[in-house]
Amino acid sequence: MPGGGQCRLTPKLLFLVTEDWYFCSHRLPLARAAKAAGYEVHVVTRVREHGARIEEAGLQLHPLDMRRGDKRVWREVLLLARLFRLYRQIRPHIAHHVAMKPVLYGSLVAGSIPGVRIVNALAGLGYLFASETAKRSLTARLVRTVLGPVLRYGERRVIVQNADDQALMRQFGVAPEQIHLIRGSGVDVHYFQPLPEPPVPESCGSESFAPLTAAMVARLLWDKGIGELVEAARLLKARGVPLTVLVAGTTDPANPASLAEQQVRAWVAQGLVQWLGHVEDVREVWRQAHIAVLPSYREGLPKALLEAAACGRPLVATDVAGCREIAVAGVSAITVPAGDAEALAGALVAMMADAAARARMGGQARQLVESEFSETRVIGDTLALYAALLDATGGGGV
C-alpha cells in the first residue's frame, strides 16, 4: 500500500485537469499506475469526448465544466462552489492539480479541507513573463501576486518540468524542498520505437537538395511558432529548396493564441504547408518525416518533441525553456532563437544538407528519451512523491 503500509484506508488521489483530452494524453498512464499501486483514483475534468476511456481505466470520473479563458464571474463562482462540494464529497488524501487554473482553484478548495496533501503541476508558466509587455500586464501582476502564496503555503509540493521553471519557482518564494523536477509526462519507449528514415530521393545536382519532409505536431497556436515556420517555408520555397512541411494538430478556439482555421487553409492553398489535422497515432507522422520541428516561444516540456525523439528523428527547435531540455544543440538538435524565421529556414537547410548529422542526432535524441524522459521514470518519480507525502503525515485518512 502507498504510504509505507501505514494508511488504514485506501488512499484517495484526485486529479483536477481542465480538459479530458489533456488528461488522457498526459496523465492517464500515471493514473493507471496509481490505481495499480493501490490508490482510489478520481478525475475531475471537463468531459467532451474521452469520458468512456477514463472510466474504462477503472477511474472515477466527475464531469466539471471548467472552461479555459471564461471571464464570466458568475460562472467562476458556480465553478468554485461545485469544486468545494466535490472535494468535500471525495475527501482526497492527495489532490494533484495540473496547469494554471486548476492549480489556483484546486489549491483554494483543497486548502480548506484539513489533511489534503496538495501537488501542483505547472508547465510553461514563464512565457507569461517572457517579454517586458507581458511582465507589465495586469494578468502577470495578478498571477505573480497570487501564485506565490498558493504554491508555497504549508506542506504543498510543486512539480515543474524543466530547470528554467525550477528557478522561476524559487523567485516566487517556493522553498527548494517543495519543488520537484519531474520531466514531463514521460514517453512510452516501447510504443514509440526508432523508425527508419523515409527514403531520400537523389538530388538533382551538386547545389540542389534532395526533397525532404519536416513535420510539426502541435496545437495550432501562434506561440507554438507556427507563423515563423510558415514564413521559413515561404523563404525556402522562394529559394527553390524542396522541403515539404507537414503540420499535425488542430486549432484551439478556447485559447486566445489560437489560429483561425481559415488562416491554416490559406497557407495550404499557397502550397506552404500540408495540414494533417488531428492524427490519432503520431507515429504515422514520424514515418513520413525526416525532421521534427517546433519553433515554440516557450514550453513546459514538449511531448511532441519527446515522441519524435523516441522515434529517432533529429530536431529543429527554438532555444527556449522546455524545448532545450530535449532539443540539445549539437547533440539531438539544431536550435535557433525564438521568433526568427530566417534562422529557422537556415537550420532546416542545414539539417537537409547533412544526412550523417540527421542520423547521429536522431540516434542521440532516442538515447536522451530512454535515459531521461521515459514514462516509467516519470511515473516512478511521481508515485514516490505521493508516497512521501503520505508518509510525512503518517498516511492517515482525512
C-alpha positions as a Markdown table, in Angstrom:
| # | Residue | x | y | z |
|---|---|---|---|---|
| 1 | Met | 0.0 | 0.0 | 0.0 |
| 2 | Pro | 1.2 | 3.6 | -0.6 |
| 3 | Gly | 2.5 | 5.4 | 2.4 |
| 4 | Gly | 4.6 | 2.6 | 3.8 |
| 5 | Gly | 1.7 | 0.4 | 4.8 |
| 6 | Gln | 0.5 | 2.9 | 7.5 |
| 7 | Cys | -2.6 | 4.0 | 5.7 |
| 8 | Arg | -5.7 | 2.4 | 7.3 |
| 9 | Leu | -7.9 | 3.3 | 4.4 |
| 10 | Thr | -7.3 | 3.1 | 0.7 |
| 11 | Pro | -5.7 | 6.4 | -0.1 |
| 12 | Lys | -7.7 | 8.6 | -2.5 |
| 13 | Leu | -5.9 | 10.5 | -5.3 |
| 14 | Leu | -7.8 | 13.3 | -7.1 |
| 15 | Phe | -6.7 | 14.8 | -10.4 |
| 16 | Leu | -8.0 | 18.2 | -11.4 |
| 17 | Val | -7.4 | 18.9 | -15.1 |
| 18 | Thr | -9.2 | 21.3 | -17.4 |
| 19 | Glu | -9.9 | 19.1 | -20.4 |
| 20 | Asp | -10.4 | 15.3 | -20.7 |
| 21 | Trp | -8.3 | 15.1 | -23.8 |
| 22 | Tyr | -5.4 | 16.6 | -22.0 |
| 23 | Phe | -5.8 | 14.2 | -19.1 |
| 24 | Cys | -5.8 | 11.2 | -21.4 |
| 25 | Ser | -2.8 | 12.5 | -23.4 |
| 26 | His | -0.6 | 13.5 | -20.5 |
| 27 | Arg | -1.8 | 11.9 | -17.2 |
| 28 | Leu | -3.8 | 8.7 | -17.9 |
| 29 | Pro | -0.7 | 6.3 | -17.7 |
| 30 | Leu | 0.1 | 7.9 | -14.3 |
| 31 | Ala | -3.4 | 7.5 | -13.1 |
| 32 | Arg | -3.4 | 3.8 | -14.2 |
| 33 | Ala | -0.2 | 3.2 | -12.4 |
| 34 | Ala | -1.5 | 4.9 | -9.2 |
| 35 | Lys | -4.6 | 2.7 | -9.3 |
| 36 | Ala | -2.4 | -0.4 | -9.7 |
| 37 | Ala | -0.3 | 0.8 | -6.7 |
| 38 | Gly | -3.4 | 0.8 | -4.5 |
| 39 | Tyr | -4.9 | 4.3 | -4.9 |
| 40 | Glu | -8.6 | 5.1 | -5.4 |
| 41 | Val | -8.3 | 7.5 | -8.3 |
| 42 | His | -10.7 | 10.3 | -9.1 |
| 43 | Val | -10.6 | 12.5 | -12.1 |
| 44 | Val | -12.3 | 15.9 | -12.1 |
| 45 | Thr | -12.3 | 17.4 | -15.6 |
| 46 | Arg | -14.4 | 18.8 | -18.4 |
| 47 | Val | -15.8 | 15.8 | -20.3 |
| 48 | Arg | -16.3 | 16.1 | -24.1 |
| 49 | Glu | -15.0 | 13.0 | -26.0 |
| 50 | His | -12.9 | 10.9 | -23.6 |
| 51 | Gly | -15.1 | 10.1 | -20.6 |
| 52 | Ala | -15.6 | 6.5 | -21.5 |
| 53 | Arg | -11.8 | 6.0 | -21.9 |
| 54 | Ile | -11.2 | 7.4 | -18.4 |
| 55 | Glu | -13.9 | 5.2 | -16.9 |
| 56 | Glu | -12.7 | 2.1 | -18.7 |
| 57 | Ala | -9.4 | 2.6 | -17.0 |
| 58 | Gly | -11.2 | 2.0 | -13.7 |
| 59 | Leu | -11.0 | 5.6 | -12.6 |
| 60 | Gln | -13.9 | 7.5 | -11.0 |
| 61 | Leu | -14.9 | 10.4 | -13.3 |
| 62 | His | -16.5 | 13.6 | -12.1 |
| 63 | Pro | -17.5 | 15.9 | -15.0 |
| 64 | Leu | -16.9 | 19.6 | -14.4 |
| 65 | Asp | -17.4 | 22.4 | -16.9 |
| 66 | Met | -14.1 | 24.1 | -16.2 |
| 67 | Arg | -13.6 | 26.2 | -19.3 |
| 68 | Arg | -10.3 | 27.9 | -20.1 |
| 69 | Gly | -10.4 | 31.6 | -20.6 |
| 70 | Asp | -14.0 | 32.0 | -19.3 |
| 71 | Lys | -14.3 | 35.6 | -17.9 |
| 72 | Arg | -17.9 | 35.5 | -16.7 |
| 73 | Val | -17.7 | 36.0 | -12.9 |
| 74 | Trp | -20.9 | 34.2 | -12.1 |
| 75 | Arg | -19.7 | 31.1 | -13.9 |
| 76 | Glu | -16.5 | 31.1 | -11.9 |
| 77 | Val | -18.4 | 31.5 | -8.6 |
| 78 | Leu | -20.6 | 28.5 | -9.6 |
| 79 | Leu | -17.5 | 26.5 | -10.6 |
| 80 | Leu | -15.8 | 27.1 | -7.2 |
| 81 | Ala | -19.0 | 26.1 | -5.4 |
| 82 | Arg | -19.1 | 22.9 | -7.4 |
| 83 | Leu | -15.4 | 22.2 | -6.6 |
| 84 | Phe | -16.0 | 22.8 | -2.9 |
| 85 | Arg | -18.8 | 20.2 | -3.0 |
| 86 | Leu | -16.8 | 17.7 | -5.0 |
| 87 | Tyr | -13.7 | 17.9 | -2.8 |
| 88 | Arg | -15.7 | 17.6 | 0.4 |
| 89 | Gln | -17.6 | 14.6 | -1.1 |
| 90 | Ile | -14.5 | 12.8 | -2.2 |
| 91 | Arg | -12.2 | 14.0 | 0.6 |
| 92 | Pro | -8.9 | 13.1 | -1.2 |
| 93 | His | -5.7 | 12.3 | 0.6 |
| 94 | Ile | -3.8 | 13.8 | -2.3 |
| 95 | Ala | -5.1 | 16.4 | -4.8 |
| 96 | His | -2.9 | 16.7 | -8.0 |
| 97 | His | -3.7 | 19.9 | -9.9 |
| 98 | Val | -2.4 | 20.3 | -13.4 |
| 99 | Ala | -2.0 | 23.7 | -15.1 |
| 100 | Met | -2.7 | 27.3 | -14.0 |
| 101 | Lys | -6.5 | 27.4 | -13.4 |
| 102 | Pro | -6.7 | 24.0 | -11.7 |
| 103 | Val | -3.7 | 25.0 | -9.5 |
| 104 | Leu | -5.3 | 28.2 | -8.4 |
| 105 | Tyr | -8.8 | 26.9 | -7.9 |
| 106 | Gly | -7.9 | 23.5 | -6.7 |
| 107 | Ser | -5.4 | 24.9 | -4.1 |
| 108 | Leu | -8.0 | 27.3 | -2.8 |
| 109 | Val | -10.6 | 24.5 | -2.4 |
| 110 | Ala | -8.2 | 21.7 | -1.1 |
| 111 | Gly | -6.6 | 24.1 | 1.3 |
| 112 | Ser | -10.0 | 24.5 | 3.1 |
| 113 | Ile | -10.1 | 20.7 | 3.9 |
| 114 | Pro | -7.7 | 19.6 | 6.7 |
| 115 | Gly | -5.3 | 16.9 | 5.8 |
| 116 | Val | -5.4 | 17.1 | 2.0 |
| 117 | Arg | -1.9 | 16.9 | 0.5 |
| 118 | Ile | -1.6 | 19.2 | -2.5 |
| 119 | Val | 0.6 | 18.6 | -5.6 |
| 120 | Asn | 0.6 | 21.5 | -8.1 |
| 121 | Ala | 2.0 | 20.8 | -11.6 |
| 122 | Leu | 2.8 | 23.8 | -13.7 |
| 123 | Ala | 4.1 | 23.9 | -17.3 |
| 124 | Gly | 5.2 | 26.8 | -19.4 |
| 125 | Leu | 4.5 | 29.4 | -16.8 |
| 126 | Gly | 7.5 | 31.5 | -17.6 |
| 127 | Tyr | 6.1 | 32.6 | -21.0 |
| 128 | Leu | 3.6 | 34.8 | -19.1 |
| 129 | Phe | 6.7 | 36.9 | -18.0 |
| 130 | Ala | 8.8 | 36.4 | -21.1 |
| 131 | Ser | 8.5 | 39.9 | -22.5 |
| 132 | Glu | 8.5 | 43.3 | -21.0 |
| 133 | Thr | 5.0 | 43.9 | -22.2 |
| 134 | Ala | 3.8 | 40.6 | -20.5 |
| 135 | Lys | 5.6 | 41.5 | -17.3 |
| 136 | Arg | 3.8 | 44.8 | -17.1 |
| 137 | Ser | 0.4 | 43.3 | -17.8 |
| 138 | Leu | -2.3 | 43.3 | -15.2 |
| 139 | Thr | -2.7 | 39.5 | -15.6 |
| 140 | Ala | 1.0 | 38.9 | -15.0 |
| 141 | Arg | 1.0 | 41.1 | -11.9 |
| 142 | Leu | -2.1 | 39.4 | -10.5 |
| 143 | Val | -0.7 | 35.9 | -11.2 |
| 144 | Arg | 2.6 | 36.8 | -9.6 |
| 145 | Thr | 0.9 | 38.2 | -6.5 |
| 146 | Val | -1.5 | 35.3 | -6.0 |
| 147 | Leu | 0.5 | 32.3 | -7.3 |
| 148 | Gly | 3.5 | 32.6 | -4.9 |
| 149 | Pro | 1.5 | 32.2 | -1.7 |
| 150 | Val | -0.7 | 29.5 | -3.3 |
| 151 | Leu | 2.3 | 27.4 | -4.2 |
| 152 | Arg | 4.4 | 27.8 | -1.0 |
| 153 | Tyr | 1.8 | 27.7 | 1.7 |
| 154 | Gly | 2.1 | 24.8 | 4.1 |
| 155 | Glu | 3.3 | 21.3 | 3.0 |
| 156 | Arg | 2.4 | 21.7 | -0.6 |
| 157 | Arg | 4.6 | 20.4 | -3.4 |
| 158 | Val | 5.2 | 21.9 | -6.9 |
| 159 | Ile | 6.1 | 19.8 | -9.9 |
| 160 | Val | 8.0 | 21.6 | -12.7 |
| 161 | Gln | 9.1 | 20.1 | -16.0 |
| 162 | Asn | 12.3 | 22.0 | -16.7 |
| 163 | Ala | 15.2 | 23.8 | -15.0 |
| 164 | Asp | 14.0 | 27.2 | -16.0 |
| 165 | Asp | 10.7 | 26.8 | -14.3 |
| 166 | Gln | 12.5 | 25.3 | -11.3 |
| 167 | Ala | 14.4 | 28.6 | -11.0 |
| 168 | Leu | 11.3 | 30.6 | -11.5 |
| 169 | Met | 9.5 | 28.9 | -8.6 |
| 170 | Arg | 12.3 | 30.0 | -6.4 |
| 171 | Gln | 11.8 | 33.5 | -7.5 |
| 172 | Phe | 8.2 | 33.1 | -6.4 |
| 173 | Gly | 9.4 | 32.2 | -2.9 |
| 174 | Val | 8.8 | 28.5 | -3.1 |
| 175 | Ala | 11.3 | 26.6 | -0.9 |
| 176 | Pro | 13.7 | 24.3 | -2.8 |
| 177 | Glu | 12.4 | 21.2 | -0.9 |
| 178 | Gln | 8.9 | 21.9 | -2.1 |
| 179 | Ile | 10.0 | 21.9 | -5.8 |
| 180 | His | 10.2 | 18.6 | -7.7 |
| 181 | Leu | 11.7 | 18.5 | -11.2 |
| 182 | Ile | 9.9 | 15.7 | -13.0 |
| 183 | Arg | 10.5 | 15.7 | -16.7 |
| 184 | Gly | 7.0 | 16.0 | -18.3 |
| 185 | Ser | 4.5 | 13.2 | -18.5 |
| 186 | Gly | 7.0 | 10.7 | -20.0 |
| 187 | Val | 7.2 | 8.7 | -23.2 |
| 188 | Asp | 6.3 | 5.1 | -23.7 |
| 189 | Val | 9.6 | 4.0 | -25.2 |
| 190 | His | 8.2 | 0.6 | -26.2 |
| 191 | Tyr | 5.3 | 2.2 | -28.1 |
| 192 | Phe | 7.5 | 4.8 | -29.7 |
| 193 | Gln | 10.3 | 2.9 | -31.3 |
| 194 | Pro | 13.1 | 4.2 | -33.6 |
| 195 | Leu | 11.8 | 4.4 | -37.2 |
| 196 | Pro | 13.9 | 4.2 | -40.3 |
| 197 | Glu | 14.3 | 7.5 | -42.1 |
| 198 | Pro | 11.9 | 7.7 | -45.0 |
| 199 | Pro | 13.5 | 7.2 | -48.4 |
| 200 | Val | 15.5 | 10.1 | -49.6 |
| 201 | Pro | 15.3 | 10.8 | -53.3 |
| 202 | Glu | 18.6 | 11.7 | -55.0 |
| 203 | Ser | 19.3 | 15.3 | -55.5 |
| 204 | Cys | 19.3 | 16.8 | -59.0 |
| 205 | Gly | 22.7 | 18.4 | -58.8 |
| 206 | Ser | 25.6 | 19.4 | -56.6 |
| 207 | Glu | 24.0 | 22.6 | -55.4 |
| 208 | Ser | 20.4 | 21.3 | -55.0 |
| 209 | Phe | 18.8 | 19.5 | -52.2 |
| 210 | Ala | 17.0 | 16.1 | -52.1 |
| 211 | Pro | 13.3 | 16.6 | -51.4 |
| 212 | Leu | 12.8 | 16.0 | -47.6 |
| 213 | Thr | 9.9 | 16.4 | -45.2 |
| 214 | Ala | 9.8 | 18.2 | -41.9 |
| 215 | Ala | 6.8 | 17.9 | -39.5 |
| 216 | Met | 5.4 | 19.9 | -36.6 |
| 217 | Val | 3.0 | 18.3 | -34.2 |
| 218 | Ala | 1.2 | 20.8 | -32.0 |
| 219 | Arg | -1.9 | 22.7 | -31.3 |
| 220 | Leu | -2.2 | 25.5 | -33.8 |
| 221 | Leu | -1.3 | 28.4 | -31.6 |
| 222 | Trp | 0.7 | 31.4 | -32.6 |
| 223 | Asp | 3.0 | 30.9 | -29.6 |
| 224 | Lys | 4.0 | 27.5 | -30.9 |
| 225 | Gly | 5.8 | 29.3 | -33.6 |
| 226 | Ile | 3.6 | 28.3 | -36.5 |
| 227 | Gly | 3.9 | 31.7 | -38.0 |
| 228 | Glu | 7.7 | 31.5 | -38.1 |
| 229 | Leu | 7.5 | 28.0 | -39.6 |
| 230 | Val | 5.3 | 29.1 | -42.4 |
| 231 | Glu | 7.5 | 32.1 | -43.1 |
| 232 | Ala | 10.5 | 29.8 | -43.2 |
| 233 | Ala | 8.7 | 27.6 | -45.6 |
| 234 | Arg | 7.9 | 30.6 | -47.7 |
| 235 | Leu | 11.6 | 31.6 | -47.8 |
| 236 | Leu | 12.7 | 28.1 | -48.7 |
| 237 | Lys | 10.1 | 27.9 | -51.4 |
| 238 | Ala | 11.3 | 31.2 | -52.9 |
| 239 | Arg | 14.9 | 29.8 | -52.9 |
| 240 | Gly | 13.9 | 26.6 | -54.6 |
| 241 | Val | 14.6 | 24.4 | -51.6 |
| 242 | Pro | 12.3 | 21.3 | -51.9 |
| 243 | Leu | 11.2 | 20.9 | -48.3 |
| 244 | Thr | 7.7 | 19.6 | -47.6 |
| 245 | Val | 6.3 | 20.9 | -44.3 |
| 246 | Leu | 3.6 | 18.8 | -42.6 |
| 247 | Val | 1.5 | 20.2 | -39.7 |
| 248 | Ala | -0.4 | 17.9 | -37.5 |
| 249 | Gly | -2.8 | 19.4 | -35.0 |
| 250 | Thr | -6.0 | 21.3 | -34.6 |
| 251 | Thr | -7.0 | 24.9 | -33.7 |
| 252 | Asp | -7.9 | 25.6 | -30.1 |
| 253 | Pro | -10.7 | 28.2 | -30.0 |
| 254 | Ala | -10.7 | 28.4 | -26.2 |
| 255 | Asn | -7.1 | 29.6 | -26.3 |
| 256 | Pro | -6.6 | 33.3 | -27.2 |
| 257 | Ala | -3.5 | 32.4 | -29.1 |
| 258 | Ser | -5.3 | 30.0 | -31.4 |
| 259 | Leu | -5.1 | 30.4 | -35.2 |
| 260 | Ala | -8.3 | 30.7 | -37.2 |
| 261 | Glu | -8.9 | 27.6 | -39.4 |
| 262 | Gln | -9.2 | 29.9 | -42.4 |
| 263 | Gln | -5.6 | 31.0 | -41.9 |
| 264 | Val | -4.3 | 27.5 | -41.9 |
| 265 | Arg | -6.3 | 26.7 | -45.1 |
| 266 | Ala | -4.9 | 29.8 | -46.8 |
| 267 | Trp | -1.4 | 28.6 | -46.1 |
| 268 | Val | -2.3 | 25.2 | -47.5 |
| 269 | Ala | -3.7 | 26.9 | -50.6 |
| 270 | Gln | -0.4 | 28.7 | -51.1 |
| 271 | Gly | 1.5 | 25.5 | -51.0 |
| 272 | Leu | 3.4 | 26.4 | -47.9 |
| 273 | Val | 2.3 | 23.5 | -45.6 |
| 274 | Gln | 0.3 | 20.3 | -45.7 |
| 275 | Trp | -2.2 | 20.2 | -42.9 |
| 276 | Leu | -3.0 | 16.8 | -41.5 |
| 277 | Gly | -5.4 | 17.9 | -38.8 |
| 278 | His | -5.7 | 15.6 | -35.7 |
| 279 | Val | -3.6 | 12.5 | -36.1 |
| 280 | Glu | -4.5 | 9.8 | -33.6 |
| 281 | Asp | -1.3 | 7.9 | -33.9 |
| 282 | Val | 1.6 | 10.4 | -34.4 |
| 283 | Arg | 4.0 | 7.6 | -35.3 |
| 284 | Glu | 2.4 | 7.8 | -38.7 |
| 285 | Val | 3.6 | 11.4 | -38.9 |
| 286 | Trp | 7.2 | 10.5 | -38.0 |
| 287 | Arg | 7.2 | 7.7 | -40.5 |
| 288 | Gln | 6.7 | 10.3 | -43.2 |
| 289 | Ala | 9.1 | 13.0 | -41.8 |
| 290 | His | 12.9 | 13.2 | -41.9 |
| 291 | Ile | 13.0 | 16.1 | -39.4 |
| 292 | Ala | 10.9 | 17.2 | -36.4 |
| 293 | Val | 10.4 | 20.9 | -35.9 |
| 294 | Leu | 9.0 | 23.0 | -33.1 |
| 295 | Pro | 9.7 | 26.8 | -33.1 |
| 296 | Ser | 7.8 | 27.4 | -29.9 |
| 297 | Tyr | 8.2 | 30.6 | -27.8 |
| 298 | Arg | 8.2 | 28.6 | -24.6 |
| 299 | Glu | 7.2 | 25.1 | -23.3 |
| 300 | Gly | 7.0 | 23.1 | -20.2 |
| 301 | Leu | 8.4 | 20.0 | -21.9 |
| 302 | Pro | 7.0 | 19.4 | -25.4 |
| 303 | Lys | 5.5 | 15.9 | -25.7 |
| 304 | Ala | 5.6 | 16.2 | -29.4 |
| 305 | Leu | 9.4 | 16.6 | -29.5 |
| 306 | Leu | 9.9 | 13.8 | -27.0 |
| 307 | Glu | 7.8 | 11.4 | -29.1 |
| 308 | Ala | 9.7 | 12.5 | -32.3 |
| 309 | Ala | 13.0 | 11.9 | -30.5 |
| 310 | Ala | 11.8 | 8.5 | -29.3 |
| 311 | Cys | 11.2 | 7.7 | -33.0 |
| 312 | Gly | 14.8 | 8.6 | -33.8 |
| 313 | Arg | 14.0 | 11.9 | -35.5 |
| 314 | Pro | 16.5 | 14.8 | -35.4 |
| 315 | Leu | 15.1 | 18.0 | -34.0 |
| 316 | Val | 15.0 | 21.6 | -35.1 |
| 317 | Ala | 13.7 | 23.8 | -32.3 |
| 318 | Thr | 14.0 | 27.1 | -30.6 |
| 319 | Asp | 16.5 | 27.6 | -27.8 |
| 320 | Val | 13.8 | 28.3 | -25.1 |
| 321 | Ala | 12.7 | 26.9 | -21.8 |
| 322 | Gly | 11.3 | 23.4 | -22.2 |
| 323 | Cys | 12.5 | 22.8 | -25.7 |
| 324 | Arg | 16.1 | 22.9 | -24.8 |
| 325 | Glu | 15.6 | 20.0 | -22.3 |
| 326 | Ile | 15.3 | 17.6 | -25.2 |
| 327 | Ala | 16.5 | 19.7 | -28.1 |
| 328 | Val | 20.1 | 19.9 | -27.1 |
| 329 | Ala | 22.1 | 22.0 | -29.6 |
| 330 | Gly | 24.7 | 19.9 | -31.5 |
| 331 | Val | 23.6 | 16.7 | -29.8 |
| 332 | Ser | 19.9 | 16.0 | -30.7 |
| 333 | Ala | 19.1 | 19.2 | -32.5 |
| 334 | Ile | 19.9 | 22.4 | -34.3 |
| 335 | Thr | 18.4 | 25.2 | -32.2 |
| 336 | Val | 17.5 | 28.8 | -33.2 |
| 337 | Pro | 16.3 | 31.9 | -31.5 |
| 338 | Ala | 12.5 | 32.2 | -31.0 |
| 339 | Gly | 10.7 | 34.4 | -33.5 |
| 340 | Asp | 13.5 | 34.2 | -36.1 |
| 341 | Ala | 12.1 | 32.7 | -39.4 |
| 342 | Glu | 15.4 | 33.3 | -41.3 |
| 343 | Ala | 17.4 | 31.4 | -38.7 |
| 344 | Leu | 14.7 | 28.6 | -38.7 |
| 345 | Ala | 15.0 | 28.4 | -42.5 |
| 346 | Gly | 18.8 | 28.1 | -42.2 |
| 347 | Ala | 18.6 | 25.4 | -39.6 |
| 348 | Leu | 16.2 | 23.3 | -41.8 |
| 349 | Val | 18.5 | 23.7 | -44.8 |
| 350 | Ala | 21.5 | 22.6 | -42.7 |
| 351 | Met | 19.6 | 19.5 | -41.5 |
| 352 | Met | 18.5 | 18.7 | -45.0 |
| 353 | Ala | 22.1 | 19.0 | -46.3 |
| 354 | Asp | 23.7 | 16.6 | -43.8 |
| 355 | Ala | 22.3 | 13.0 | -43.8 |
| 356 | Ala | 25.0 | 11.9 | -41.4 |
| 357 | Ala | 24.1 | 14.6 | -38.9 |
| 358 | Arg | 20.4 | 13.6 | -39.2 |
| 359 | Ala | 21.3 | 10.0 | -38.4 |
| 360 | Arg | 23.6 | 11.0 | -35.5 |
| 361 | Met | 21.2 | 13.5 | -33.9 |
| 362 | Gly | 18.2 | 11.2 | -34.3 |
| 363 | Gly | 20.1 | 8.4 | -32.5 |
| 364 | Gln | 21.2 | 10.7 | -29.7 |
| 365 | Ala | 17.7 | 12.0 | -29.4 |
| 366 | Arg | 16.4 | 8.5 | -28.8 |
| 367 | Gln | 19.1 | 7.9 | -26.2 |
| 368 | Leu | 18.1 | 11.0 | -24.3 |
| 369 | Val | 14.5 | 9.9 | -24.2 |
| 370 | Glu | 15.5 | 6.5 | -22.9 |
| 371 | Ser | 17.7 | 7.8 | -20.2 |
| 372 | Glu | 15.9 | 10.9 | -19.0 |
| 373 | Phe | 12.3 | 11.0 | -20.3 |
| 374 | Ser | 10.8 | 7.5 | -20.2 |
| 375 | Glu | 7.3 | 7.1 | -19.0 |
| 376 | Thr | 8.5 | 4.5 | -16.4 |
| 377 | Arg | 10.9 | 7.0 | -14.9 |
| 378 | Val | 8.3 | 9.9 | -14.7 |
| 379 | Ile | 5.6 | 7.7 | -13.2 |
| 380 | Gly | 8.1 | 6.2 | -10.7 |
| 381 | Asp | 9.2 | 9.7 | -9.6 |
| 382 | Thr | 5.6 | 10.9 | -9.2 |
| 383 | Leu | 4.4 | 7.9 | -7.2 |
| 384 | Ala | 7.4 | 8.3 | -5.0 |
| 385 | Leu | 6.4 | 11.9 | -4.3 |
| 386 | Tyr | 2.8 | 10.7 | -3.4 |
| 387 | Ala | 4.2 | 8.1 | -1.1 |
| 388 | Ala | 6.5 | 10.6 | 0.6 |
| 389 | Leu | 3.6 | 12.9 | 1.2 |
| 390 | Leu | 1.5 | 10.2 | 2.8 |
| 391 | Asp | 4.4 | 9.0 | 4.9 |
| 392 | Ala | 5.2 | 12.6 | 6.1 |
| 393 | Thr | 1.8 | 12.8 | 7.8 |
| 394 | Gly | 1.5 | 9.1 | 8.9 |
| 395 | Gly | -0.6 | 8.1 | 5.9 |
| 396 | Gly | -3.8 | 8.7 | 7.9 |
| 397 | Gly | -7.2 | 9.4 | 6.5 |
| 398 | Val | -8.9 | 12.8 | 6.1 |
